[in-house]
Each structure stands twice: as C-alpha cells, then as structure tokens.
Amino acid sequence: MFERKISETLLVFGEPLLKELPEPPPAELLRSTLSVVVTVWNALVLAGPAWKEPGYLEQLRTLSESGYLPGPFSAALETLTRRRVELFSDDVRTVADWDVEPGESGGFMFRCDARIPSSHVA
C-alpha cells in the first residue's frame, strides 16, 4: 500500500531539518528534531481529508503565529508543510509510538508505529 515504511518516510520528510544537524548528531538533538518532524507530520496528516481532524494543525499554527513557539519551529512548520504537499500528500499514516535507539553499527535507529484511518483499512 505504501512505498516506504513510515520511519523512512519521516526521515525523507524531515530531511531539511535533519541535514542541519552536526554529524554525528547528539542523541538528544536528534530526538528533539525528530519530535518536531513527527509533530508536524501528524498535525498535517490529521488535518487532511482522511482523518478530518484539523484541530492539532490549527493549534500549532496559532502557537507559531503568536510567538509562543521559537522562530525556528515556525520556519520548520512552513518548510515541512510545503514538503508534505509536494511529496507526501497521499500518505494518510500518522505516527503513534516512536523512539530513537542506538544502532548496531553506531549511529541511531529511528523506529515508529504507523496508524491509518479505518476508512483506508482493506
């Protein structure tokens, strides 16, 4: 049904933010960046026609526009919103549980569980 696992999709989706991290990234910086990526992804997906739950995205935009969230978050929200429209508009999966774990050969492994709306279950 989907070309990539949700973890791979999110790494591609979040690439504009992830490529700004130092190499290798500190675990907490990677985790906080992926938290932004997952939060924005979920808000955008939930606001779409498959889920019809725009409240999370509206909340993020309100917080961003009010200056409550730091400037970099506002820029990330806009960048990732454009990226979703351009590359992932048909993907209806949200992310439930996720984690960053040490990889077997160094680095990190990003794991996440996807959820799809009941209207898309075969």
PyMOL commands that place a pseudoatom at each C-alpha (Angstrom):
pseudoatom trace, name=CA, resn=MET, resi=1, chain=A, elem=C, hetatm=0, pos=[0.000, 0.000, 0.000]
pseudoatom trace, name=CA, resn=PHE, resi=2, chain=A, elem=C, hetatm=0, pos=[2.849, 2.428, 0.809]
pseudoatom trace, name=CA, resn=GLU, resi=3, chain=A, elem=C, hetatm=0, pos=[6.254, 2.617, -0.881]
pseudoatom trace, name=CA, resn=ARG, resi=4, chain=A, elem=C, hetatm=0, pos=[8.242, 3.076, 2.321]
pseudoatom trace, name=CA, resn=LYS, resi=5, chain=A, elem=C, hetatm=0, pos=[7.983, 2.260, 5.975]
pseudoatom trace, name=CA, resn=ILE, resi=6, chain=A, elem=C, hetatm=0, pos=[6.721, 5.238, 7.964]
pseudoatom trace, name=CA, resn=SER, resi=7, chain=A, elem=C, hetatm=0, pos=[10.130, 5.671, 9.615]
pseudoatom trace, name=CA, resn=GLU, resi=8, chain=A, elem=C, hetatm=0, pos=[11.802, 6.001, 6.201]
pseudoatom trace, name=CA, resn=THR, resi=9, chain=A, elem=C, hetatm=0, pos=[9.084, 8.375, 5.013]
pseudoatom trace, name=CA, resn=LEU, resi=10, chain=A, elem=C, hetatm=0, pos=[9.584, 10.622, 8.019]
pseudoatom trace, name=CA, resn=LEU, resi=11, chain=A, elem=C, hetatm=0, pos=[13.353, 10.734, 7.537]
pseudoatom trace, name=CA, resn=VAL, resi=12, chain=A, elem=C, hetatm=0, pos=[12.828, 11.897, 3.948]
pseudoatom trace, name=CA, resn=PHE, resi=13, chain=A, elem=C, hetatm=0, pos=[10.087, 14.316, 5.035]
pseudoatom trace, name=CA, resn=GLY, resi=14, chain=A, elem=C, hetatm=0, pos=[12.302, 15.754, 7.775]
pseudoatom trace, name=CA, resn=GLU, resi=15, chain=A, elem=C, hetatm=0, pos=[15.446, 15.929, 5.645]
pseudoatom trace, name=CA, resn=PRO, resi=16, chain=A, elem=C, hetatm=0, pos=[15.548, 19.761, 5.541]
pseudoatom trace, name=CA, resn=LEU, resi=17, chain=A, elem=C, hetatm=0, pos=[15.813, 19.796, 9.345]
pseudoatom trace, name=CA, resn=LEU, resi=18, chain=A, elem=C, hetatm=0, pos=[17.918, 16.672, 9.761]
pseudoatom trace, name=CA, resn=LYS, resi=19, chain=A, elem=C, hetatm=0, pos=[20.599, 17.793, 7.304]
pseudoatom trace, name=CA, resn=GLU, resi=20, chain=A, elem=C, hetatm=0, pos=[21.275, 20.822, 9.527]
pseudoatom trace, name=CA, resn=LEU, resi=21, chain=A, elem=C, hetatm=0, pos=[22.352, 18.614, 12.446]
pseudoatom trace, name=CA, resn=PRO, resi=22, chain=A, elem=C, hetatm=0, pos=[26.043, 18.052, 13.165]
pseudoatom trace, name=CA, resn=GLU, resi=23, chain=A, elem=C, hetatm=0, pos=[27.488, 14.692, 12.150]
pseudoatom trace, name=CA, resn=PRO, resi=24, chain=A, elem=C, hetatm=0, pos=[27.102, 12.602, 14.187]
pseudoatom trace, name=CA, resn=PRO, resi=25, chain=A, elem=C, hetatm=0, pos=[24.225, 14.335, 15.942]
pseudoatom trace, name=CA, resn=PRO, resi=26, chain=A, elem=C, hetatm=0, pos=[23.988, 14.208, 19.724]
pseudoatom trace, name=CA, resn=ALA, resi=27, chain=A, elem=C, hetatm=0, pos=[21.177, 11.834, 20.711]
pseudoatom trace, name=CA, resn=GLU, resi=28, chain=A, elem=C, hetatm=0, pos=[19.050, 14.494, 22.403]
pseudoatom trace, name=CA, resn=LEU, resi=29, chain=A, elem=C, hetatm=0, pos=[19.359, 16.908, 19.482]
pseudoatom trace, name=CA, resn=LEU, resi=30, chain=A, elem=C, hetatm=0, pos=[18.352, 14.156, 17.067]
pseudoatom trace, name=CA, resn=ARG, resi=31, chain=A, elem=C, hetatm=0, pos=[15.445, 13.172, 19.314]
pseudoatom trace, name=CA, resn=SER, resi=32, chain=A, elem=C, hetatm=0, pos=[14.183, 16.758, 19.646]
pseudoatom trace, name=CA, resn=THR, resi=33, chain=A, elem=C, hetatm=0, pos=[14.460, 17.344, 15.890]
pseudoatom trace, name=CA, resn=LEU, resi=34, chain=A, elem=C, hetatm=0, pos=[12.551, 14.137, 15.153]
pseudoatom trace, name=CA, resn=SER, resi=35, chain=A, elem=C, hetatm=0, pos=[9.949, 15.216, 17.697]
pseudoatom trace, name=CA, resn=VAL, resi=36, chain=A, elem=C, hetatm=0, pos=[9.318, 18.344, 15.616]
pseudoatom trace, name=CA, resn=VAL, resi=37, chain=A, elem=C, hetatm=0, pos=[9.194, 16.252, 12.423]
pseudoatom trace, name=CA, resn=VAL, resi=38, chain=A, elem=C, hetatm=0, pos=[6.681, 13.776, 13.914]
pseudoatom trace, name=CA, resn=THR, resi=39, chain=A, elem=C, hetatm=0, pos=[4.541, 16.520, 15.482]
pseudoatom trace, name=CA, resn=VAL, resi=40, chain=A, elem=C, hetatm=0, pos=[4.260, 18.470, 12.243]
pseudoatom trace, name=CA, resn=TRP, resi=41, chain=A, elem=C, hetatm=0, pos=[3.677, 15.305, 10.173]
pseudoatom trace, name=CA, resn=ASN, resi=42, chain=A, elem=C, hetatm=0, pos=[0.856, 14.152, 12.452]
pseudoatom trace, name=CA, resn=ALA, resi=43, chain=A, elem=C, hetatm=0, pos=[-0.782, 17.587, 12.540]
pseudoatom trace, name=CA, resn=LEU, resi=44, chain=A, elem=C, hetatm=0, pos=[-0.724, 17.838, 8.743]
pseudoatom trace, name=CA, resn=VAL, resi=45, chain=A, elem=C, hetatm=0, pos=[-1.998, 14.288, 8.180]
pseudoatom trace, name=CA, resn=LEU, resi=46, chain=A, elem=C, hetatm=0, pos=[-4.766, 14.614, 10.762]
pseudoatom trace, name=CA, resn=ALA, resi=47, chain=A, elem=C, hetatm=0, pos=[-5.951, 17.858, 9.137]
pseudoatom trace, name=CA, resn=GLY, resi=48, chain=A, elem=C, hetatm=0, pos=[-6.355, 16.093, 5.782]
pseudoatom trace, name=CA, resn=PRO, resi=49, chain=A, elem=C, hetatm=0, pos=[-9.466, 14.537, 4.264]
pseudoatom trace, name=CA, resn=ALA, resi=50, chain=A, elem=C, hetatm=0, pos=[-8.747, 11.006, 5.526]
pseudoatom trace, name=CA, resn=TRP, resi=51, chain=A, elem=C, hetatm=0, pos=[-8.809, 11.979, 9.212]
pseudoatom trace, name=CA, resn=LYS, resi=52, chain=A, elem=C, hetatm=0, pos=[-10.689, 15.336, 9.195]
pseudoatom trace, name=CA, resn=GLU, resi=53, chain=A, elem=C, hetatm=0, pos=[-9.163, 16.462, 12.496]
pseudoatom trace, name=CA, resn=PRO, resi=54, chain=A, elem=C, hetatm=0, pos=[-7.711, 19.944, 11.836]
pseudoatom trace, name=CA, resn=GLY, resi=55, chain=A, elem=C, hetatm=0, pos=[-7.502, 20.943, 15.500]
pseudoatom trace, name=CA, resn=TYR, resi=56, chain=A, elem=C, hetatm=0, pos=[-3.863, 19.945, 16.012]
pseudoatom trace, name=CA, resn=LEU, resi=57, chain=A, elem=C, hetatm=0, pos=[-2.658, 21.876, 12.974]
pseudoatom trace, name=CA, resn=GLU, resi=58, chain=A, elem=C, hetatm=0, pos=[-4.750, 24.895, 13.942]
pseudoatom trace, name=CA, resn=GLN, resi=59, chain=A, elem=C, hetatm=0, pos=[-3.208, 24.771, 17.412]
pseudoatom trace, name=CA, resn=LEU, resi=60, chain=A, elem=C, hetatm=0, pos=[0.334, 24.595, 16.022]
pseudoatom trace, name=CA, resn=ARG, resi=61, chain=A, elem=C, hetatm=0, pos=[-0.307, 27.498, 13.672]
pseudoatom trace, name=CA, resn=THR, resi=62, chain=A, elem=C, hetatm=0, pos=[-1.860, 29.598, 16.439]
pseudoatom trace, name=CA, resn=LEU, resi=63, chain=A, elem=C, hetatm=0, pos=[1.086, 28.939, 18.755]
pseudoatom trace, name=CA, resn=SER, resi=64, chain=A, elem=C, hetatm=0, pos=[3.520, 29.662, 15.945]
pseudoatom trace, name=CA, resn=GLU, resi=65, chain=A, elem=C, hetatm=0, pos=[1.844, 32.907, 14.875]
pseudoatom trace, name=CA, resn=SER, resi=66, chain=A, elem=C, hetatm=0, pos=[1.508, 34.136, 18.459]
pseudoatom trace, name=CA, resn=GLY, resi=67, chain=A, elem=C, hetatm=0, pos=[5.254, 33.832, 19.001]
pseudoatom trace, name=CA, resn=TYR, resi=68, chain=A, elem=C, hetatm=0, pos=[4.756, 31.232, 21.728]
pseudoatom trace, name=CA, resn=LEU, resi=69, chain=A, elem=C, hetatm=0, pos=[6.913, 28.753, 19.821]
pseudoatom trace, name=CA, resn=PRO, resi=70, chain=A, elem=C, hetatm=0, pos=[10.506, 29.654, 18.937]
pseudoatom trace, name=CA, resn=GLY, resi=71, chain=A, elem=C, hetatm=0, pos=[11.197, 31.137, 15.490]
pseudoatom trace, name=CA, resn=PRO, resi=72, chain=A, elem=C, hetatm=0, pos=[12.965, 28.014, 14.227]
pseudoatom trace, name=CA, resn=PHE, resi=73, chain=A, elem=C, hetatm=0, pos=[9.804, 25.988, 14.887]
pseudoatom trace, name=CA, resn=SER, resi=74, chain=A, elem=C, hetatm=0, pos=[7.732, 28.404, 12.829]
pseudoatom trace, name=CA, resn=ALA, resi=75, chain=A, elem=C, hetatm=0, pos=[10.200, 28.130, 9.946]
pseudoatom trace, name=CA, resn=ALA, resi=76, chain=A, elem=C, hetatm=0, pos=[10.201, 24.328, 10.260]
pseudoatom trace, name=CA, resn=LEU, resi=77, chain=A, elem=C, hetatm=0, pos=[6.394, 24.252, 10.196]
pseudoatom trace, name=CA, resn=GLU, resi=78, chain=A, elem=C, hetatm=0, pos=[6.319, 26.201, 6.935]
pseudoatom trace, name=CA, resn=THR, resi=79, chain=A, elem=C, hetatm=0, pos=[9.139, 24.198, 5.327]
pseudoatom trace, name=CA, resn=LEU, resi=80, chain=A, elem=C, hetatm=0, pos=[7.619, 20.855, 6.289]
pseudoatom trace, name=CA, resn=THR, resi=81, chain=A, elem=C, hetatm=0, pos=[4.125, 21.925, 5.241]
pseudoatom trace, name=CA, resn=ARG, resi=82, chain=A, elem=C, hetatm=0, pos=[5.398, 22.691, 1.727]
pseudoatom trace, name=CA, resn=ARG, resi=83, chain=A, elem=C, hetatm=0, pos=[7.336, 19.430, 1.658]
pseudoatom trace, name=CA, resn=ARG, resi=84, chain=A, elem=C, hetatm=0, pos=[4.289, 17.393, 2.637]
pseudoatom trace, name=CA, resn=VAL, resi=85, chain=A, elem=C, hetatm=0, pos=[2.164, 18.975, -0.097]
pseudoatom trace, name=CA, resn=GLU, resi=86, chain=A, elem=C, hetatm=0, pos=[4.872, 18.451, -2.720]
pseudoatom trace, name=CA, resn=LEU, resi=87, chain=A, elem=C, hetatm=0, pos=[5.979, 14.917, -1.835]
pseudoatom trace, name=CA, resn=PHE, resi=88, chain=A, elem=C, hetatm=0, pos=[3.608, 13.154, 0.552]
pseudoatom trace, name=CA, resn=SER, resi=89, chain=A, elem=C, hetatm=0, pos=[0.089, 14.495, 0.036]
pseudoatom trace, name=CA, resn=ASP, resi=90, chain=A, elem=C, hetatm=0, pos=[-1.381, 10.999, -0.472]
pseudoatom trace, name=CA, resn=ASP, resi=91, chain=A, elem=C, hetatm=0, pos=[0.114, 9.462, 2.672]
pseudoatom trace, name=CA, resn=VAL, resi=92, chain=A, elem=C, hetatm=0, pos=[-2.600, 9.117, 5.340]
pseudoatom trace, name=CA, resn=ARG, resi=93, chain=A, elem=C, hetatm=0, pos=[-0.492, 7.417, 8.016]
pseudoatom trace, name=CA, resn=THR, resi=94, chain=A, elem=C, hetatm=0, pos=[0.010, 9.027, 11.387]
pseudoatom trace, name=CA, resn=VAL, resi=95, chain=A, elem=C, hetatm=0, pos=[2.748, 8.127, 13.821]
pseudoatom trace, name=CA, resn=ALA, resi=96, chain=A, elem=C, hetatm=0, pos=[1.863, 6.623, 17.183]
pseudoatom trace, name=CA, resn=ASP, resi=97, chain=A, elem=C, hetatm=0, pos=[4.789, 5.414, 19.276]
pseudoatom trace, name=CA, resn=TRP, resi=98, chain=A, elem=C, hetatm=0, pos=[8.286, 6.287, 18.116]
pseudoatom trace, name=CA, resn=ASP, resi=99, chain=A, elem=C, hetatm=0, pos=[11.804, 6.180, 19.505]
pseudoatom trace, name=CA, resn=VAL, resi=100, chain=A, elem=C, hetatm=0, pos=[15.433, 6.763, 18.634]
pseudoatom trace, name=CA, resn=GLU, resi=101, chain=A, elem=C, hetatm=0, pos=[17.736, 3.934, 19.691]
pseudoatom trace, name=CA, resn=PRO, resi=102, chain=A, elem=C, hetatm=0, pos=[21.462, 3.294, 19.308]
pseudoatom trace, name=CA, resn=GLY, resi=103, chain=A, elem=C, hetatm=0, pos=[22.144, 1.489, 16.023]
pseudoatom trace, name=CA, resn=GLU, resi=104, chain=A, elem=C, hetatm=0, pos=[24.014, -1.809, 15.788]
pseudoatom trace, name=CA, resn=SER, resi=105, chain=A, elem=C, hetatm=0, pos=[26.944, -0.304, 13.879]
pseudoatom trace, name=CA, resn=GLY, resi=106, chain=A, elem=C, hetatm=0, pos=[26.956, 3.094, 15.550]
pseudoatom trace, name=CA, resn=GLY, resi=107, chain=A, elem=C, hetatm=0, pos=[24.627, 5.929, 14.777]
pseudoatom trace, name=CA, resn=PHE, resi=108, chain=A, elem=C, hetatm=0, pos=[20.953, 5.699, 15.600]
pseudoatom trace, name=CA, resn=MET, resi=109, chain=A, elem=C, hetatm=0, pos=[17.872, 3.751, 14.583]
pseudoatom trace, name=CA, resn=PHE, resi=110, chain=A, elem=C, hetatm=0, pos=[14.520, 5.532, 14.235]
pseudoatom trace, name=CA, resn=ARG, resi=111, chain=A, elem=C, hetatm=0, pos=[11.533, 3.302, 14.942]
pseudoatom trace, name=CA, resn=CYS, resi=112, chain=A, elem=C, hetatm=0, pos=[7.876, 4.224, 14.723]
pseudoatom trace, name=CA, resn=ASP, resi=113, chain=A, elem=C, hetatm=0, pos=[4.442, 2.706, 14.548]
pseudoatom trace, name=CA, resn=ALA, resi=114, chain=A, elem=C, hetatm=0, pos=[2.038, 3.897, 11.874]
pseudoatom trace, name=CA, resn=ARG, resi=115, chain=A, elem=C, hetatm=0, pos=[-1.712, 4.249, 12.196]
pseudoatom trace, name=CA, resn=ILE, resi=116, chain=A, elem=C, hetatm=0, pos=[-4.105, 4.523, 9.275]
pseudoatom trace, name=CA, resn=PRO, resi=117, chain=A, elem=C, hetatm=0, pos=[-7.710, 5.705, 9.351]
pseudoatom trace, name=CA, resn=SER, resi=118, chain=A, elem=C, hetatm=0, pos=[-10.349, 2.984, 9.391]
pseudoatom trace, name=CA, resn=SER, resi=119, chain=A, elem=C, hetatm=0, pos=[-11.598, 4.224, 6.012]
pseudoatom trace, name=CA, resn=HIS, resi=120, chain=A, elem=C, hetatm=0, pos=[-8.303, 3.010, 4.478]
pseudoatom trace, name=CA, resn=VAL, resi=121, chain=A, elem=C, hetatm=0, pos=[-8.256, -0.472, 6.017]
pseudoatom trace, name=CA, resn=ALA, resi=122, chain=A, elem=C, hetatm=0, pos=[-8.866, -3.156, 3.402]
for i in range(1, 122): cmd.bond("trace and resi %d" % i, "trace and resi %d" % (i + 1))
show_as sticks, trace
zoom trace
